[in-house]
Amino acid sequence: MAKDTSKTLRAALTATAPVFFGYIFVGMAFGLLLQKAGYNALWAFGCSLTVYAGSMQFVLVELLTSWVGLAQTAVVTLAVQARHAFYGLSLIDKFKGLGKKKPYLIFALTDETYSLLCSVKTPEGCDRGKFYLLISALNQSYWIVGGVLGATIGELVPFNSTGIDFAMTALFIVIFVEQWLTAKSHIPALVGIVCAAVCLLLFGTGGFLPPALLLTVAVLVAGRRTIERKIGPPAEEPAGDASDGKEAPGSCR
């Protein structure tokens, strides 16, 4: 069993290597901004452990310094994180049969983790549930380490934080480029770009994201058969372990 876990861990480390380099530095950017707002490394650790919401954590810094009410915080959070509802819908089949692992997988579903879970294939001979769990846990650990490092550095070294919040946007761009280079078809990406551009013109920078996501999903659903004929159906993953902890037939032995 230890050998099987070691094999799955190595595979997860390899899969999450790009996220590691991104999250360490983006997490440091968050930690620096949080420290500049008057909160120390312990706050960075707590926020990254319990909130863990990527771009929303950057918004959280502003919310903490503005002392806004709970209702406004809830509305802002819903607006910023609304895209995760679409993420969850597209992963219903992938998360089937994962039992007790499912709540954490849902909690830890950031943009980058979602990207990996959609694109990476479970290595032959490894349990799908363990593989997904390790990917999610490793990504969160990278973010936590980055946040704590950033806040610690901010306390020890004077640092000009102007423009540092662009780090999250830069990470999104890197992931988009990587997916563009490896994707069988660029139709979904082009649909997303066009829908975002149209909604940006119609609704402005402050409110374009939710309608852009809705429009993108609607177009992709309408053209699903055409896209599938072009790139072929997705490969089936082996079933994960059930809630009682039993492994699937294709899991590590």
C-alpha positions in Angstrom: 0.0 0.0 0.0 2.8 2.4 0.8 4.4 1.7 -2.5 1.1 2.3 -4.3 0.7 5.7 -2.5 4.2 6.6 -3.3 3.6 6.0 -7.0 0.4 8.0 -7.0 2.2 10.8 -5.1 5.0 11.0 -7.7 2.4 11.2 -10.5 0.6 14.0 -8.7 3.8 15.9 -8.0 4.6 15.7 -11.7 1.2 16.8 -12.7 1.1 19.8 -10.3 4.7 21.0 -11.1 3.4 23.9 -13.2 1.0 24.9 -10.5 3.7 24.8 -7.9 5.8 27.4 -9.7 2.7 29.6 -10.2 1.2 29.2 -6.8 4.4 29.8 -4.8 4.8 33.2 -6.4 1.1 34.2 -6.7 0.7 33.0 -3.1 3.6 35.2 -2.1 1.9 38.1 -3.8 -1.2 37.5 -1.8 0.8 37.2 1.4 2.6 40.5 0.7 -0.6 42.4 0.0 -2.2 40.9 3.2 0.9 41.9 5.3 0.8 45.5 3.8 -2.9 45.6 4.9 -1.8 45.0 8.5 -2.2 41.2 8.8 0.7 38.9 9.6 1.8 35.4 8.3 -0.7 33.6 10.7 -3.5 35.4 8.9 -2.1 34.3 5.6 -1.9 30.7 6.7 -5.5 30.8 8.1 -7.0 32.4 5.0 -5.2 30.0 2.6 -6.3 27.0 4.7 -9.9 27.9 5.2 -10.8 30.3 2.4 -8.5 29.1 -0.4 -10.2 30.9 -3.3 -7.4 32.3 -5.5 -8.6 35.6 -6.9 -11.2 36.0 -4.1 -8.3 36.0 -1.6 -6.9 39.1 -3.3 -10.4 40.7 -3.1 -10.5 39.6 0.5 -7.6 41.9 1.3 -9.7 44.8 0.1 -12.7 43.6 2.1 -10.7 43.3 5.3 -9.3 46.8 5.0 -12.7 48.3 4.0 -14.6 46.8 6.9 -17.7 46.0 4.7 -20.7 44.1 6.0 -21.4 40.4 5.7 -24.1 40.9 3.1 -21.9 42.9 0.8 -19.1 40.4 1.3 -21.4 37.6 0.4 -22.6 39.4 -2.8 -19.0 40.2 -3.9 -17.9 36.6 -3.2 -20.8 35.2 -5.2 -20.0 37.5 -8.1 -16.3 36.7 -8.1 -16.6 32.9 -7.6 -19.8 32.3 -9.7 -17.7 30.4 -12.3 -17.2 27.6 -9.8 -20.8 26.6 -10.3 -19.9 25.8 -13.9 -16.8 23.9 -12.8 -18.8 21.7 -10.5 -21.4 20.8 -13.1 -18.7 19.7 -15.5 -17.0 17.4 -12.9 -20.1 15.6 -11.7 -19.2 12.4 -13.6 -15.5 12.6 -12.6 -16.4 12.8 -8.9 -18.8 10.0 -8.9 -17.9 7.2 -6.6 -15.2 9.1 -4.7 -17.0 8.8 -1.4 -15.4 10.7 1.5 -12.9 12.4 -0.7 -15.6 14.4 -2.6 -16.2 17.2 0.0 -12.5 18.2 0.0 -12.3 17.9 -3.7 -15.2 20.3 -4.0 -13.7 22.7 -1.5 -10.2 22.7 -3.1 -11.5 23.2 -6.7 -9.6 26.3 -7.8 -9.2 27.4 -11.4 -5.8 25.7 -11.7 -6.9 22.5 -10.0 -10.0 22.4 -12.2 -7.8 22.7 -15.3 -5.6 19.8 -14.1 -8.5 17.5 -13.3 -10.1 18.2 -16.7 -6.9 17.5 -18.7 -4.7 15.1 -16.7 -5.2 11.3 -17.0 -4.9 9.0 -14.0 -1.8 6.9 -14.5 -2.3 3.3 -15.2 -2.5 1.2 -12.1 -3.3 4.1 -9.8 -6.5 4.9 -7.9 -8.4 7.9 -9.4 -9.7 9.1 -6.1 -6.3 9.2 -4.5 -4.8 10.8 -7.5 -7.4 13.6 -7.6 -7.1 14.1 -3.8 -3.3 14.4 -3.9 -3.5 16.9 -6.8 -5.9 19.1 -4.8 -4.0 18.8 -1.5 -0.6 19.5 -3.2 -2.0 22.6 -4.9 -3.4 24.0 -1.7 -0.2 23.3 0.1 1.7 25.3 -2.5 -0.6 28.2 -2.1 -0.3 28.1 1.7 3.5 28.0 1.6 3.5 30.9 -0.9 1.1 33.0 1.2 3.1 32.4 4.5 6.4 33.2 2.7 5.0 36.4 1.2 3.6 37.6 4.5 6.9 36.8 6.3 9.0 38.5 3.7 6.7 41.5 3.9 7.3 41.7 7.6 11.1 41.5 7.3 11.9 43.4 4.1 10.4 46.7 2.9 8.6 46.0 -0.3 6.7 48.1 -2.9 3.5 46.1 -3.6 2.3 48.3 -6.5 1.1 46.1 -9.4 1.8 42.8 -7.6 -1.9 41.8 -7.7 -1.4 41.2 -11.5 0.3 37.9 -10.6 -3.0 36.1 -10.6 -3.8 37.3 -14.1 -0.4 36.3 -15.3 -0.9 32.8 -13.9 -4.2 32.5 -15.8 -2.5 33.6 -19.0 0.2 30.9 -18.6 -2.4 28.2 -18.0 -4.4 29.3 -21.0 -1.4 29.2 -23.3 -0.4 25.8 -22.0 -3.9 24.4 -22.7 -4.0 26.1 -26.1 -0.8 24.3 -27.1 -2.0 20.9 -26.0 -5.7 21.0 -26.9 -7.0 18.9 -29.8 -9.3 21.7 -30.8 -9.2 25.5 -30.2 -13.0 25.9 -30.6 -13.9 26.0 -26.9 -11.1 28.5 -26.2 -12.1 30.7 -29.1 -15.8 30.6 -28.0 -14.7 31.7 -24.5 -12.6 34.6 -25.9 -15.4 35.8 -28.2 -18.1 35.5 -25.5 -15.9 37.4 -23.0 -15.2 40.1 -25.5 -18.9 40.6 -26.4 -20.0 40.7 -22.8 -17.1 43.1 -21.9 -18.4 45.5 -24.5 -22.0 45.1 -23.3 -21.6 45.1 -19.5 -18.2 46.7 -18.8 -15.3 45.4 -16.7 -17.3 45.3 -13.5 -20.1 42.9 -14.6 -19.1 41.0 -17.7 -17.9 37.7 -16.1 -21.2 36.0 -15.1 -22.9 36.7 -18.4 -19.8 35.7 -20.3 -19.7 32.4 -18.5 -23.4 31.8 -19.2 -23.1 32.7 -22.8 -20.0 30.5 -23.2 -21.7 27.5 -21.6 -24.8 28.0 -23.8 -22.8 28.2 -27.0 -20.7 25.1 -26.1 -23.8 23.1 -25.1 -25.5 24.1 -28.4 -22.4 23.1 -30.4 -21.4 20.1 -28.3 -22.0 17.5 -31.0 -19.9 19.5 -33.5 -17.0 19.8 -31.1 -17.2 16.1 -30.1 -17.1 15.0 -33.7 -14.0 17.2 -34.2 -12.0 16.1 -31.2 -13.7 12.8 -30.3 -15.4 11.9 -26.9 -13.3 12.2 -23.7 -11.5 9.1 -22.5 -13.2 7.3 -19.7 -11.5 7.3 -16.4 -11.6 4.1 -14.2 -14.1 4.2 -11.5 -12.9 5.6 -8.2 -13.1 4.1 -4.8 -16.5 4.0 -3.0 -17.3 5.6 0.3 -16.3 2.5 2.2 -12.7 3.0 1.0 -12.6 -0.1 -1.3 -10.5 0.4 -4.3 -11.7 0.0 -7.9 -10.4 -2.9 -10.0 -8.0 -0.7 -11.8 -6.3 0.8 -8.8 -2.8 0.4 -7.6 -2.0 -3.1 -6.2 
